[in-house]
């Protein structure tokens, strides 16, 4: 049962992580890569800040389950 549970948790976490990353707004785009004015600094507020912290938390959980999966194998 444990051998099946960790991969299922990893698949769910990876789907949530991809969704959280794709929902974040892109600040500069490709303009900054080719010398455009992409150096505008602004702070994250509200939902954007919460989504940023959720993304960090999901990535930590994903890597922790990956390490746990390798350690128990």
C-alpha positions as CSV (number, residue, x, y, z in Angstrom):
1,X,0.0,0.0,0.0
2,X,2.8,2.4,0.9
3,X,4.5,1.7,-2.5
4,X,1.4,2.9,-4.3
5,X,0.6,5.9,-2.0
6,X,3.8,8.0,-2.5
7,X,3.6,8.0,-6.3
8,X,0.0,9.0,-6.2
9,X,0.8,11.9,-3.8
10,X,3.6,13.0,-6.1
11,X,1.4,13.0,-9.2
12,X,-1.2,15.1,-7.3
13,X,1.5,17.5,-6.0
14,X,3.0,17.8,-9.4
15,X,-0.3,18.7,-11.0
16,X,-1.0,21.3,-8.3
17,X,2.6,22.7,-8.7
18,X,2.3,23.1,-12.4
19,X,-1.1,24.8,-12.0
20,X,0.3,27.2,-9.4
21,X,3.2,28.1,-11.6
22,X,1.1,28.7,-14.7
23,X,-1.3,30.9,-12.7
24,X,1.4,33.3,-11.8
25,X,1.6,36.5,-13.9
26,X,4.8,37.0,-15.9
27,X,6.3,40.4,-15.1
28,X,8.7,41.0,-17.9
29,X,8.1,38.5,-20.7
30,X,10.6,38.1,-23.6
31,X,11.1,41.9,-23.9
32,X,13.6,41.9,-21.1
33,X,15.6,39.1,-22.7
34,X,16.3,41.1,-25.8
35,X,17.2,44.4,-24.2
36,X,13.7,45.8,-23.6
37,X,12.6,47.7,-20.6
38,X,12.0,44.9,-18.2
39,X,13.5,46.3,-15.0
40,X,10.3,47.5,-13.3
41,X,10.2,46.4,-9.7
42,X,6.9,45.9,-8.0
43,X,5.9,44.0,-4.8
44,X,3.5,41.1,-4.8
45,X,0.2,41.8,-3.1
46,X,-2.9,39.9,-2.2
47,X,-3.7,36.8,-4.2
48,X,-0.4,37.0,-6.1
49,X,1.6,36.9,-2.8
50,X,-0.5,34.0,-1.5
51,X,0.0,32.1,-4.8
52,X,3.7,32.7,-4.6
53,X,3.9,31.2,-1.1
54,X,1.6,28.3,-2.1
55,X,4.0,27.6,-5.0
56,X,7.0,27.5,-2.6
57,X,5.2,25.2,-0.2
58,X,4.1,22.8,-3.0
59,X,7.6,22.6,-4.3
60,X,9.0,21.8,-0.9
61,X,6.4,19.1,-0.4
62,X,7.1,17.7,-3.8
63,X,10.8,17.4,-3.2
64,X,10.3,16.0,0.2
65,X,8.0,13.2,-1.1
66,X,10.6,12.5,-3.9
67,X,13.4,12.1,-1.4
68,X,11.1,10.0,0.9
69,X,10.2,7.8,-2.1
70,X,13.9,7.2,-2.9
71,X,14.8,6.6,0.7
72,X,12.0,4.0,1.2
73,X,12.7,2.2,-2.1
